[in-house]
């Protein structure tokens, strides 16, 4: 099974409890429960704001904050939510 990642923040969705919900309560496999809890995005934020909010959770994946910011900007900008705004 391929691992799903949130198409908003790039969080790895490892189990059913990770998935967000559509407005009718059904699960969406595109977005995580933090980005898309009830049929809409939980925050109206820019790509840059999303990157900044993700850095603390992903710092262990990178040698430093600057590298994390650069890599996350590149990674997150390619996701479905952000492709539509670019």
N, C-alpha and C positions, 0 to 999 in steps of 0.2 A: 504494500500500500504506500502510495506516495504521501509524503508529509504535506499537509496544507499549511499555507501561511496566510495571515490576514492581508488582504489587498488594500489595507489602509496604513497599518503600522509595521507589517512584516513579522508580527509575533507568530511563533510556531504554535499551531493549534493541534495539540497532542491528544486530546480526547473530546468527547461530545460536550463536556462542560465548558470548553473553550470557545465554542461557536456563538455568534450573535444571533439575534432573532429578528424576523420580519415583523411588520406591524400586526399580522394575524397570529403571531406567536410561534410560527414555524421556524425551524432552524435555517440559517443561511450558512453556506460553507465558504462564502467569500470574505466575511469579516468576523473579527473576534468579538467577544462579549463586551469588551471595554470600548471598542470603537463604534459598535452598532448594536446597542442593547435592546432596542424596541422599535425597529423599523426605520430608524434614522440615525445619523451620526450623533454621538454624544456631545461632540464639540464642533463648532464651526471654526476651524483653524486653518492656517496656511501650512504649506509643506514645511517651511522653516520651523514653525511652532511644533509640528508633529515630530520632527527630528529632535528638537530640544527636549521634548517630553519623553522620547524613547532612549536618549543617551544614558540616563542612570540605570536603566534596566539591561542595557547591552554593553556596559563598560568592560565587563569581563571578557568580551569577545575581541577586544582591541587593546593595543599597547598603551594608548592614552586617549584623552578626551578629543583632541584635535583629529586624530585618525578616525575615531568613532564618528565624529560629526561628518567628516568627508565621506566615509564609506556608507553611512546611513543615508546621507543625502542622495548619493548615487543609487543605492538600493531602493529606498522608499519612492523616489521619483519615478521608478519604473512600474510601480504597482497600479492597479486598475483605477483606484480613486484619484490618483494624482496625474495619471496620463490624460485623463479627461479635462483637467484644468490647464494643461500646458499647451 
